[in-house]
């Protein structure tokens, strides 16, 4: 699902921003675990939970039930939350180098 990819790419962008080696994984919890606590606090683990099931298993539709409208809605909101958290972290630090 593209919502999962949005969150994954956002977290990987933050890893790059922090000069942390980006692993070739799709697990959102694993990606988050590589960040310092100061970068984790804005990210709600419930959003990661909503999206993480769409990682590898979601690439093979037979492995998951059909997505309902509500499931898609929650996934889009979760992806937006993660994207916004990462964007604000990078933007805040770009405008104030002392926060890095």
Beta strands, then each sheet from edge to edge (+ up, - down):
end
